[in-house]
Amino acid sequence: MTTTPPVPPPPDGLPEPADRQQTAPREAAEPQADPPEADEPEADEFEAEEPEPFSDGPPPLPEPMLVLDGTLPEHPAPADEEAPDHGTCAVCGGAYDEDGWCTECGSRRPDPRHHFSARPDDHVAAVCDRGIRHEDNEDAMAVWADGTGRAALVVCDGVTTATRSAEASMAAADAALEVLVDDALAPAERIVAATDAAAEAVEQVGRDFPESAPSCTYVAALVQDGTATVGSVGDSRAYWLPDSGEPRRLTTDDSMAEEQVQAGIDRQTAEAGPMAHTITRWLGPDSPDHTPVVTTQDVTTPGWLLLCSDGLWNYASEPRALREVVHTLARPEADGGEAPHTPSSPDPLDLAQALVDWANDRGGADNITVALVRTPTGQDGTHG
C-alpha cells in the first residue's frame, strides 16, 4: 500500500498550493440582475445626426461615361509632340533615328568628324575629309578671314601610329588659329607663337590622357598686307600656285624622304619609298623640337595659296603638277589641263571639295585636308 507523505505547510505569508487549498462547497449561484441598459437615443436624435442626401449637390460623374440624353464635357485632344530631328540620310533622304540609323534604308549616319568644311568669306575655305581607306579622320583644319583681306589658315595631320592623334590635331589647329587672329605681334612672330600654342595644346591632350602619346604635323599661314607668312613642322605643306608665273612650294618637309632628296635621291623615288612618311619633327610631348621654319611669299597677283596634308600631295607633289590639277578643276571645260592656262575664279569651297574628290578618286589612301586662299583677297580685287 502506498501512502502519500504529508506536505509541510507553506512559509508564512504564502498561499497554499492548489492541491492543499480547502474550498467550501459551492452554493447555488444566485441569479444576477441584468446590467442596466444604456439609454437609447430617441428617433429624433438619429434624424438630426444623419446628413441629408445630396445636401451639397449631386456627386461628380465619373469620366468617361455614357450620359443618356446629354453630352459629355469636351476636353481638348492632347497635342502631338514633335518628334526630334536627328538629321536626313544622305543616301535616300530618309530620317535618322536617335541611334543614327536611317529609318528608310538602314544607312549609318556618318561621323561629323569624318568630313567637315569652313568658308569664312568669299576668298577663303577649307575641307577636311577621312579619305577612303582610313576608318577615322585624324586630320584637322581651322581657317579665319575678316573680310578686309586678312586671313589665317592651319592644317594639322595626326600621326596614325600615335594614340589620341585625332584630338591632338584638332586641339593644335584651334589653338594656333586663336593666336594668328590676334594682331598684337608681327606676322612672323605670330607664326612662331601660334606654333608654340599648338604644341602646348597637343601636350595638354597627352596630360588629359596619360596612357596616350598624341602627335601631329602642322602648317599655318597668315595673309596680311599682300604677303603670306608660312610656318611648318612635319610634312604638311603650303604651296603658292599663281595663275601665271612659277609655282612654288613654301615649306620643307621634316621627313626621311626629304633627307633622302637632300642626299641626292630623286623626289619621286624618295616619296614612294617605305620611309617616305616617317617624320623627323612633329608636335607632341616627345617632339625633339617644334620651332617652325618661317617663309614669306608675295600674294598680290591672282593665284591660290594652298595648304594641305599629305593625303592630297601624295598624288601631286611637285608644284607644277599640283597647279595643273588646280587649274583643271577650276576650269573643267579646259582641254584636259595639258598646258598652263589662266583659270576662272571658282568659289574656294567648291575647289577645295573638288581637290578632295580628286584625291579620293585616286585611292584616298590617307586623310585629306585642303585649305585655300584666292588672291588678291580684298573685296574689291585688291588687298584691304
Residue pairs with C-beta under 8 A, 6 or more apart in sequence:
7 17
7 20
9 16
10 16
10 17
15 21
61 67
63 72
63 73
64 72
65 72
84 98
85 95
86 95
86 96
86 97
86 98
86 100
86 109
87 95
87 96
87 109
88 94
88 95
88 96
89 95
89 96
89 102
89 104
89 105
89 107
89 109
90 107
90 110
91 102
91 105
91 107
92 102
92 104
92 105
92 107
93 104
94 102
94 103
94 104
94 105
95 102
95 103
95 104
96 102
96 103
96 109
97 103
100 108
100 109
101 107
101 108
101 109
102 108
102 109
111 137
113 136
113 137
113 166
114 129
114 130
114 136
114 137
115 127
115 128
115 129
115 130
115 137
116 127
116 128
117 125
117 126
117 127
117 128
117 349
117 352
117 353
118 125
118 126
118 141
118 142
118 143
119 125
119 126
119 347
119 348
119 349
120 143
120 144
120 145
120 151
121 145
121 146
121 147
121 151
122 347
122 348
122 374
122 379
123 145
123 151
123 348
123 373
123 374
123 375
123 377
124 143
124 144
124 145
124 151
124 153
124 348
124 371
124 372
124 373
124 374
124 377
125 143
125 347
125 348
125 349
125 351
125 352
125 371
125 372
126 141
126 142
126 143
126 153
126 155
126 352
126 369
126 370
126 371
126 372
127 141
127 349
127 352
127 353
127 355
127 356
127 368
127 369
127 370
128 137
128 139
128 140
128 141
128 367
128 368
128 369
129 137
129 139
129 311
129 356
129 360
129 367
129 368
129 369
130 136
130 137
130 367
131 137
131 311
131 359
131 360
131 364
131 365
131 366
131 367
131 368
132 360
132 363
132 364
132 365
133 363
133 364
133 365
133 366
134 160
134 366
134 367
136 166
137 166
137 367
138 157
138 158
138 159
138 160
138 165
138 166
138 169
138 216
138 367
139 155
139 156
139 157
139 158
139 169
139 309
139 311
139 367
139 368
139 369
140 155
140 156
140 158
140 166
140 169
140 170
140 172
140 173
140 216
140 369
141 153
141 154
141 155
141 156
141 173
141 369
141 371
142 153
142 154
142 173
142 174
142 176
142 177
143 151
143 152
143 153
143 154
143 177
143 371
144 151
144 152
144 153
144 177
144 180
144 181
145 151
145 152
145 377
146 181
147 379
147 384
148 378
148 379
148 384
149 223
149 224
149 225
149 376
149 377
149 378
149 379
149 382
149 383
149 384
150 222
150 223
150 224
150 377
150 384
151 221
151 222
151 223
151 224
151 373
151 377
152 177
152 180
152 181
152 220
152 221
152 222
152 223
153 220
153 221
153 223
153 305
153 307
153 371
153 373
154 172
154 173
154 176
154 177
154 180
154 194
154 198
154 218
154 219
154 220
154 307
154 371
155 173
155 218
155 219
155 220
155 236
155 307
155 308
155 309
155 369
155 371
156 168
156 169
156 170
156 172
156 173
156 198
156 216
156 217
156 218
156 219
156 236
156 283
156 309
157 169
157 216
157 217
157 234
157 235
157 236
157 309
157 310
157 311
157 367
157 369
158 165
158 166
158 168
158 169
158 214
158 215
158 216
158 367
159 165
159 215
159 216
159 217
159 279
159 282
159 284
162 168
162 212
162 213
162 214
162 215
162 284
163 209
163 211
163 212
163 213
163 214
164 205
164 206
164 209
164 212
164 213
164 214
165 214
165 215
165 216
167 205
167 209
167 214
168 201
168 202
168 205
168 206
168 214
168 215
168 216
168 283
168 284
169 216
171 198
171 201
171 202
171 204
171 205
172 198
172 199
172 201
172 202
172 216
172 218
172 283
173 198
174 201
175 194
175 197
175 198
175 200
175 201
176 194
176 195
176 197
176 198
176 201
176 218
176 220
177 194
178 197
179 190
179 193
179 194
179 197
180 190
180 191
180 194
180 220
180 222
182 190
183 190
183 224
185 193
187 222
187 224
187 227
187 229
187 296
188 229
188 294
188 296
190 222
190 229
191 220
191 222
191 229
191 230
191 231
191 292
191 294
192 231
192 291
192 292
192 294
194 220
194 231
195 218
195 220
195 231
195 233
195 283
195 290
195 291
195 292
196 290
198 218
198 220
198 283
199 283
199 284
199 287
199 290
202 214
202 215
202 216
202 283
202 284
202 285
203 284
203 285
205 212
205 214
206 212
206 213
206 214
206 284
206 285
213 284
213 285
213 286
214 284
214 285
215 282
215 283
215 284
215 286
215 287
216 234
216 282
216 283
216 284
217 232
217 233
217 234
217 235
217 236
217 279
217 282
217 283
217 309
218 232
218 233
218 234
218 236
218 282
218 283
218 290
218 292
219 230
219 231
219 232
219 233
219 234
219 236
219 237
219 238
219 251
219 307
220 230
220 231
220 232
220 292
220 307
221 228
221 229
221 230
221 238
221 250
221 305
221 307
221 373
222 228
222 229
222 230
223 229
223 299
223 305
223 373
223 375
223 377
225 383
226 298
226 299
226 300
226 376
226 383
227 296
227 297
227 298
227 299
228 238
228 240
228 250
228 296
228 297
228 298
228 299
228 305
228 373
229 294
229 295
229 296
230 238
230 250
230 251
230 294
230 295
230 296
230 297
231 292
231 293
231 294
231 295
232 238
232 251
232 252
232 254
232 292
232 293
233 254
233 281
233 282
233 283
233 287
233 290
233 291
233 292
234 253
234 254
234 255
234 279
234 281
234 282
234 283
235 253
235 254
235 255
235 257
235 258
235 277
235 279
235 310
236 251
236 307
236 308
236 309
236 310
236 369
237 249
237 250
237 251
237 253
237 307
237 308
237 310
237 313
238 249
238 250
238 251
238 295
238 305
238 306
238 307
239 247
239 248
239 249
239 250
239 304
239 305
239 306
239 307
239 308
239 319
239 322
239 323
240 247
240 248
240 250
240 297
240 299
240 303
240 304
240 305
240 306
240 319
241 247
241 303
241 304
241 305
241 306
241 319
241 322
241 323
241 326
242 301
242 302
242 303
242 304
243 301
243 302
243 303
243 327
243 342
243 343
244 301
244 302
244 340
244 342
245 301
245 303
246 319
247 319
247 320
247 322
247 323
248 297
248 319
249 319
250 295
250 297
251 293
251 295
252 258
252 293
253 279
254 279
254 280
254 281
254 282
255 276
255 277
255 278
255 279
255 280
256 275
256 276
256 278
256 279
256 280
257 267
257 270
257 271
257 273
257 275
257 276
257 277
257 278
258 270
259 280
260 270
260 273
260 275
261 267
261 270
267 317
267 318
268 317
270 276
271 314
271 317
277 310
281 287
281 288
281 289
281 290
282 290
283 290
297 305
299 305
299 373
299 375
299 376
299 377
300 375
300 376
300 383
301 375
301 376
302 342
302 345
302 375
302 376
303 375
304 326
304 351
304 372
304 373
304 374
304 375
305 372
305 373
305 375
306 322
306 326
306 370
306 371
306 372
307 369
307 370
307 371
307 372
308 355
308 368
308 369
308 370
308 371
309 366
309 367
309 368
309 369
310 366
311 359
311 364
311 365
311 366
311 367
311 368
311 369
312 355
312 356
312 359
312 368
312 369
312 370
313 322
314 359
314 365
314 366
315 358
315 359
315 362
315 363
316 322
316 324
316 325
323 340
324 337
324 340
325 337
325 355
325 358
326 343
326 351
326 355
327 334
327 337
327 340
327 341
327 343
328 334
328 336
328 337
329 351
329 354
329 355
329 358
330 343
330 344
330 345
330 346
330 351
331 337
331 341
331 343
331 344
334 341
334 343
345 374
348 372
348 373
348 374
351 372
352 370
352 371
352 372
355 368
355 370
356 368
356 370
359 368
360 368
376 382
376 383
377 383
377 384
378 384
